[in-house]
Amino acid sequence: MTTLMSSRPTRRSGATAATPAPSGTVRGCLRLTLRDGVPQLYLLDPNDFATTTSTEVAYDVRVQTAYLLSLQGHRPDWLAQHLDLPTAAARTIAEHAELSGPAGPGVMPPRS
């Protein structure tokens, strides 16, 4: 069975900044401005229960997909083009993925 998900974000409330969430805030979220021009806190992993219960967090399948593909090494410009994301948002997602490492949000890669 195939389930199709809408590319429209599920909004719970507005956010005020277009910059990445500070490391001390909700784990697995980024503040981004997508094509609608409204800054919003977006969830990177829908399985992160702590953030899905927050009323300030939206989910957009394109944001999660960009994050997962960034972890696999895809370039921000490629992500922006193929996922219809603003280049600035794709870069922010890729930078966060690079800092997070392959284990996902909130987990830093081991240091050598």
Secondary structure, DSSP 8 states (H G I E B T S, - for coil): ------SS-B-SS-----S---TTSSTTEEEEE-TT--EEEEES-TT-HHHHT-TTEEB-HHHHHHHHHHHTT--HHHHHHHHT--HHHHHHHHHHHHHH-TT-TT------
